[in-house]
């Protein structure tokens, strides 16, 4: 049975965090989740990414830098 996982892309600013996107996946590593966020145009903060196991599934937290003004 495949394990359900949730990738949470979280923007981390100087004094805030903001969940930008939630992606449901199966069998994804932390490195794959980071690459996915990078492919979506986010600048990943590798040292703050983590995996959290819950009773129902696994949450992969991918932290990203805020986009600069004018970036899309």
MARMI-249298 format. One record per residue: x, y, z of N, C-alpha, C in turn. Coordinates in steps of 0.02 Angstrom, whole numbers, padded with zeros to 5 digits, always signed. Layout:
% residues N
XYZXYZXYZ/...
***
This chain:
% residues 72
+00042-00059+00000+00000+00000+00000+00044+00063+00000/+00028+00110-00043+00066+00172-00047+00047+00217+00012/+00097+00252+00037+00085+00298+00092+00065+00366+00065/+00009+00392+00090-00013+00459+00070+00032+00511+00102/+00052+00560+00063+00095+00613+00088+00067+00681+00066/+00080+00731+00106+00060+00799+00090+00123+00842+00087/+00133+00876+00031+00188+00923+00026+00159+00992+00040/+00186+01026+00089+00165+01094+00105+00222+01141+00085/+00209+01185+00037+00258+01236+00018+00244+01297+00061/+00292+01314+00104+00283+01367+00153+00333+01423+00142/+00307+01484+00130+00350+01542+00123+00371+01566+00192/+00435+01578+00201+00462+01600+00265+00493+01669+00256/+00462+01719+00287+00489+01787+00285+00524+01803+00350/+00542+01865+00360+00578+01884+00421+00536+01874+00484/+00471+01888+00480+00429+01883+00540+00362+01849+00526/+00360+01805+00477+00298+01770+00460+00311+01706+00423/+00261+01662+00420+00261+01605+00375+00193+01605+00341/+00190+01579+00281+00128+01578+00243+00128+01515+00199/+00077+01473+00208+00072+01413+00166+00048+01435+00097/+00089+01423+00047+00074+01444-00021+00036+01391-00061/+00053+01329-00048+00026+01275-00089+00027+01210-00050/-00023+01168-00061-00025+01101-00032-00034+01052-00089/+00009+01001-00091+00008+00952-00145+00003+00883-00114/-00046+00843-00135-00054+00774-00112-00015+00728-00159/+00027+00684-00131+00068+00639-00171+00071+00571-00137/+00102+00523-00171+00117+00458-00142+00191+00443-00154/+00224+00419-00102+00294+00399-00107+00339+00454-00136/+00350+00506-00098+00392+00561-00119+00445+00572-00066/+00507+00582-00087+00560+00595-00039+00565+00671-00027/+00602+00690+00024+00612+00761+00038+00646+00794-00021/+00696+00761-00050+00732+00789-00108+00685+00798-00168/+00640+00751-00179+00593+00756-00234+00544+00814-00222/+00522+00823-00160+00477+00878-00143+00512+00945-00153/+00574+00949-00133+00613+01011-00143+00620+01026-00217/+00633+00975-00258+00640+00984-00330+00574+01007-00360/+00519+00979-00337+00453+00998-00362+00441+01073-00348/+00456+01095-00287+00447+01166-00270+00492+01210-00313/+00553+01187-00324+00599+01224-00366+00573+01228-00438/+00546+01173-00463+00518+01171-00531+00458+01218-00538/+00423+01231-00482+00366+01276-00482+00388+01349-00475/+00454+01360-00472+00479+01429-00472+00496+01457-00403/+00494+01414-00352+00511+01438-00285+00585+01429-00270/+00612+01473-00228+00682+01467-00206+00681+01432-00139/+00700+01368-00138+00695+01325-00080+00749+01343-00028/+00729+01342+00036+00776+01351+00092+00788+01280+00119/+00838+01246+00092+00849+01175+00106+00857+01160+00180/+00894+01202+00217+00908+01187+00287+00847+01191+00332/+00791+01217+00308+00731+01222+00350+00676+01172+00328/+00689+01133+00277+00640+01083+00255+00641+01023+00302/+00584+00992+00310+00580+00935+00357+00522+00889+00338/+00522+00831+00369+00468+00782+00361+00437+00771+00429/+00370+00775+00432+00333+00765+00495+00286+00706+00485/+00293+00654+00525+00249+00596+00521+00190+00606+00569/+00129+00597+00543+00069+00601+00584+00037+00532+00586/-00018+00525+00622-00051+00460+00625-00083+00441+00559/-00103+00491+00519-00138+00477+00456-00094+00477+00395/-00043+00519+00395+00000+00524+00336+00066+00557+00354/+00103+00576+00304+00167+00609+00313+00164+00678+00281/+00187+00729+00317+00189+00796+00290+00261+00813+00274/+00273+00834+00213+00339+00857+00192+00335+00933+00188/+00372+00966+00232+00371+01039+00235+00430+01065+00194/+00414+01101+00140+00466+01130+00098+00462+01206+00108/+00514+01234+00138+00515+01306+00151+00547+01342+00092/+00517+01399+00075+00541+01438+00018+00548+01511+00038/+00591+01546+00001+00601+01617+00012+00544+01656-00021/+00528+01715+00007+00478+01757-00025+00502+01778-00095/+00455+01784-00141+00474+01807-00208+00487+01882-00205/+00535+01903-00244+00552+01975-00247+00495+02012-00282/+00489+02076-00267+00439+02118-00301+00448+02111-00376/+00392+02101-00411+00394+02096-00484+00404+02026-00510/+00420+01978-00467+00428+01908-00488+00360+01875-00491/+00351+01830-00538+00290+01790-00542+00307+01718-00551/
***
